[in-house]
Amino acid sequence: MDETCQHLAYREAGDGKSFDTARAFCTVTESFVQPMRADICNARYDLDPATDCEFYADTESAVASDTESETAPDAASAERDAPDADR
């Protein structure tokens, strides 16, 4: 993976505090993350968010499932809309 995780943001404030240096924030867990977690998010050390981060994988699979269910026709409508060879 050449890109950073789309769920990682850097924030200079949070939890009622401000920071001198922006801290890594996971938008999936809605929490600040430890530096090692940010390394995964930033694909450092041959780490890949898609395979090495359970939060990324769970979120991406949920998004894919939602997208598939919204775009996939149900069996009844697919059968109804299919051309009938016997007509």
C-alpha positions, 0 to 999 in steps of 0.5 A: 500500500502506497497511501496512508490509511483513510481513517487516520487524521492528525489533530492538535486538540481533543478530549478537552486538551490541546497538544504542541504536536498533532496526534494520530486520531483514528476516525473508526474508533473515534480515539487517539491512537498509539504511535505503533498504530499510526505506523500501521496507518501510515504503512511504515515498516512494510505494514499495510492497514488493509491487512494489519489493522483490524479496525480498517479491515472491519470498516472496509468490509462493512462498507463493501457489504453496505455497497453491495446490498444497495446495488445488488438486485434481489433474486425476485427482481433479477428473475422478474427483469430477466428476459424470458426465452419461452415468450 
